Amino acid sequence: MIKVSVIIPVFNAEKYLGVCLESILIQTLKDFEVIVVDDCSTDNSVAVAESFLEKFGGRLKIFSLSENTGTPGLPRNVALNYAGGKYIFFADSDDFIINSTLEGLFNYAENFSADVVYTDTCFKCGEEIVPKSLEFVSYAKEKIFDGKPYFETEILNERIEKFLRFEFEWTPWLKFSRRDFLIGNDITFSEAKTSEDGVWTFELLCTAKKFLHIHEPFYVLRTNKNSITRRKRLPEDWAALHTSSLIKNIDSLAKFMNRFDFFQKNSSVRMTILDYFISKHLAQISLVGNTLNTRELYEVFLREFSNSNSPALNAYLFLLTKLYQNEMRK
């Protein structure tokens, strides 16, 4: 079995994709495969990827979707279906990794028999193709006393509380996961165009018995103003993006929690999780709330909700309305 499958979703990444692939090519661990899934790029991204086929000597697979999904989540799901590695590592096409990344993460996973290895640090660089320097970034929300790896508690309530305090970064490239763990627990990305990684991270935390936490940087995050989350949009497009993502993420969360007795027996926790994600999306929508008038915002909501069927979100909104009415009657 291949040791690691590296999955890279691609959309119009011709500028940086070569650097990303080069960084994988020089890995100290050689037993890996790379799966590139192109989301209907309109530039030369596919050509850039194809130029590396010979260099990888059969370890690079390239797939092209028939229509654009507009999200990195669905290309990742497609790649996961074709992955043959014992472990899965996700990378973004505009970022890159240091040469010991795959070996380091693989050794942590093997030595600790981990389902998931999570690192709370990385490096960051600017938009230059070959960065002149790297900045160390720590996402640790608590003081690291000795830097030694440790397993997160197996008590689900405590993990959820830490998640709600945002003590776990959402980005997939901070996690290194065992493939049969992901497949066995049906952990995939939602169809949402934003915050899909938050739902995915929440599912990892709820299902991984051995969630290993390390404090060592392996990844280089590039500040790219043209990325999905940083790209400039019209106010109505921004509102539509987060409204549609809200609907799809809540639907995915509800289906996931329906599989667990814990959430069936603890409805208040379930409600707290839904409220947490809904509040995140509403906060993003509010950023353009002063730009759009009530009618324009209503049209966005009407269009996005008419294209969806989310019982969980409908129930949540109905409950909020009832709570609001009760407060008004006091």
Summary of the structure (lengths in Angstrom):
residues: 330
radius of gyration: 20.5
end to end distance: 64.6
largest distance: 72.1
contacts: 1025
relative contact order: 0.12
helix: 46%
strand: 17%
